[in-house]
Amino acid sequence: MVRPFVYSQEEPPAASFLRYDLVASNGNEKIAAPVVKTVSPEWLVSVCEQHTLLHDSPIPGSELASSIVESLKKDDAESMLFNLLGFDGIELIQEILSARASIQAFTTRQLTRAAAVASATTPPRSPSIKAKKASSVSISSELDQYVSKHQRKEARRNLRRQGDAAADDEQNWLEAAGYDMDVVQALRESNIDRKANTSTSLLKEQFGNMEYDTSMIMSGLPAGAVKTVEKGYEKVFIPAKVQKALAQDELVPISRMDPFTYSVFEGITHFNRLQSKLFEAAYTSNQNLLVCAPTGAGKTNVAMMTILREVKAQRNPTNGRVDAGTMKIIYVAPMKALAQEVVTRFSKRLRSLHIKVAELTGDMQMTKAQIDETHVIVTTPEKWDVITRKTHEQALLTQVKLLIIDEVHLLADERGPVIETIVARTLRRVESTQTMIRIVGLSATLPNYKDVAEFLRVSFPPHEPSGGGLFYFDASYRPVPLEQTFVGITDKGRTKQMAAMNLLAYEYAIDNITRGHQVMIFVHSRKETALTIRAVLDLAAKHGTIDMFAPADAPTNESTANTLDMLLTKSRNADVKEFAPSGCGIHHAGMLRSDRNLTEQLFENGQIKLLCCTATLAWGVNLPAHAVLIKGTQIYNAEKGCMVPLSMLDVMQIFGRAGRPQYDTSGEATIVTTHDQLDHYLRALANQAPIESALIKTLPDHLNAEIVSGTVANLPEALAWLSYTYLFVRMMKNPMAYGMSYDERANDPMLVNKRTELLKQAIQTLEDARMIKFDHRRGDFAVTNLGRVASHYYITHGTIETFNEMLNQHMEDEDVLHVICSSAEFEQVQVREDETVELERVKKSCKLPIKGENASSGKANILLQAYISNTSSRLTNFTLISDTNYVAQNGSRVTRALFDICLKKGWPVAAEKVLNVAKSIDHRMWWTQSPLRRFLHVLPFDAVARLEERYDIDTLFTLSVDEIGVAVHSPRVAEK
């Protein structure tokens, strides 16, 4: 039996999440689904009463019925039902879900009437039989568990042969959810009183008649978690995990490394516990790795070990240098900000080995010569996907020896399909060329890490002493133990919620500052940083505690005060100058680099005790504090065009800033959200839901990329390609989540039929967009110009369809802008009520007429023209500023794709118009304006305007200095 190498100081949390859903097929075929039926309120109350009597639950049947009705109205109904009814209620959950439509329509009055009828017919409860039984714990050996597991498998086979698969349903559900049936069986046998000990009746007993959340029952929170209900909010405190003490000889000394690596680990004598466990696998072997560990546990040094192993293999023994032409190491970071930090950190550490590290992202381009002389390329998933798609980059791919993917748990995110495709492309390349590319995945803790390991081709045989390449570490491996607090504001209304959050932020800050600690408060807009500091200082003044925030030595130490004043005179930011004397500061990407550096310096020196910042600080500079607080969890997502909950990835990254390894024995991290979001973050923390693949949604675009790159030439090759994805791994484990019944899975062990179905749907989509041609008889693919353009410019098939409908060779300039802004990339740029006044003002300064001004395309058009005209800097609405940046970043790429299509269609006039727009976006000036506008930082605007009005650029070249001086009425300006 294959088992991973798991390091944990306690047993894994009990399984308490059940996934029971079906993803509808995109095609017209009907797939197996639960039978839909209609039931009455009396039936629901009756079965609930029977369930509580049968399983001796302290929850009254009527109360359970009400909770079930409320649960069915939520998105995560299946998991909430499982929390309510437990393992023993799986059959009842099936019945409830099949009647979901009718049950969720039940009213409180109907349930009350039904409960009254039931109370007249239900006999009184007898004393619990289970309460009289002594609890027992059975311990089985590895061999016993192995035999038991295979006995159960054999029993299931016999049931199938007899045509009775009903007994399999329960086990299939749990296995589909990603749980080990040995654990489930042990839970049933040993935790007889589990439900009674975690029932809502205890919550009532503790908090009286206050409201409680039934979805928290059996929520799988870590041991020791304490939930309290206060006026205005509910709080869950999770204590820090105690670290297990290790003897010094268990830590691997740096001397075990080769001497040439010592400079990379300057100041370090021993690796930490996690790195010591991984030393053999990372540095002395070449196997693929998956390391799952909390933020801040030391995964970066593990990545450095794997890099140094490649350097050792490629190093010239004579001069100690590595030829960049023979070795490329790719580090895939999830965000540009993190990529910048990695480049800065790795460059400094690897400089002594003459290893060059460079960033290759959308913001930082590299020439071919720069790539040739770079050893370590730090990039993002999307950028590396684009590079590996292009056939002319194949020479670069032959030099890749190591692929490090940071935050690989993003597989569950919208960007997950990109990671799936670059890994699948790498694996297929390794097999086709028989050249080794080592894959190293770094991840936060996740529930189904074995599935991710299988996807990355990580081996974890039990007989190897190091546990193969899969390593899982719990929170006890964090260098500084972390206390976590989750707060849900129960007040209703935006104004009351903000006031409550500000008060909590003040109380949190003053509590920590009183104990001598610095505090970081993270907010989600630049404007909010200053507003939060002012709110905290106002509350401090009201409570008479404002002196607590002042720099420690400011009142008595004149030199300190003078130093602070001297530093602040260099700042050009009014907020920085205003807050620093009070011991507070702000930090966000909109500040000048000099002001951000000053703030970081003041915080590091202890002259700032409270720092309010945006999440960019968590992903960028390593500036830890003892305590961090996340104020609010709604963040604007420009790609979706709406406010979305802060991702758990961002939460854990921010939490990772809590605790200073050199000074603190523990750290404190708190998140303040609304009550309806509290359970979401607690569940995400508990990692209860196995991460699933999101590839199906974007399958047509990724399939097109493989066809264009030549790695997939026909349907059989497409089937093979799909088997290398994480989608295939999860479809094998949890077919119901992807629109298959277990019968289909049993009859099609390798999912050939399902893969074929998905691929044919994607092929049809691409054919409709005229991106490929498909020979239905032979199964071969042929690429079209539209398909090549889409792959090269990272354009979706939806945008190509829009171009097919709207593009013509007689377009005017305003038509070109309308086509660009109607692309699928801008569909989510929605018009909001609070933006209409400012949009109308900006629209008046637009150079070209706006088409479709009330739609998404109209808003994108206005913002794009504002960006070109350099009037976007006057915007004050935060969402408009964010949308402008998004439109500008994507507008250039979409326009270049449109230009390429016009060229391939042989439309020179239309191509010229599109090219004008493309250059205007790149240079932020209209094609009719003088290039002198690029020098407005040197030349007066009125002088440029006069020259622009009277001469074109070619005529200007023929004028003398005197003639230009006469034209602008200033000989001095003419000399410039």
Secondary structure by P-SEA (a helix, b strand, c coil): ccccccccccccccccbbbbbbbbbcccccccccccccccaaaaaaaaaaaaaaacccccaaaaaaaaaaaaaccaaaaaaaaaccccaaaaaaaaaaaaaaaaaccaaaaaaaaaaaaaccccccccccccccbbbbbbcaaaaaaaaaaaaaaaaaaaaacccccaaaaaaaaaacccaaaaaaaaaccccccccccaaaaaaacccccccccccccccccbbbbbbcccbbbbbbccccccccccccccccccccccccccccccccccaaaaaacccccccccbbbbbbcccccaaaaaaaaaaaaaaaaccccccccccccbbbbbbbccaaaaaaaaaaaaaaaccccbbbbbbcccccccaaaaaaccbbbbcaaaaaaaaacccaaaaaaaccbbbbcccccccccaaaaaaaaaaaaaaaaaaacbbbbbbbbbccccaaaaaaaaacbbbbccccccccbbbbccccccbbbbbbbbbbccccaaaaaaaaaaaaaaaaaaaaaabbbbbbbbccaaaaaaaaaaaaaaaaaaccccccccccccccaaaaaaaaaaaaacccaaaaaccccccccccccccaaaaaaaaaaaaaccccbbbbcccccccccccccbbbbcccbbbbccccccccccaaaaaaaaaaccccccccbbbbbbbbcccaaaaaaaaaacccccccccccaaaaaaaaaaaacccccaaaaaaaaaacaaaaaaacccccccccaaaaaacccaaaaaaaaaaaaaaaaaaacccccccccbbbbbcaaaaaaaaacccaaaaaaaaacccccccaaaaaaaaaaccccccccccccaaaaaaaaaaaccccccccccaaaaaaaaaaaaaaccccccccaaaaaaaaaaaaaaaaaaaaaaaaaaaaccaaaaaaaaaaaaaaaacccccccccccccccccaaaaaaaaacccaaaaaaccaaaaaaaacccccccc
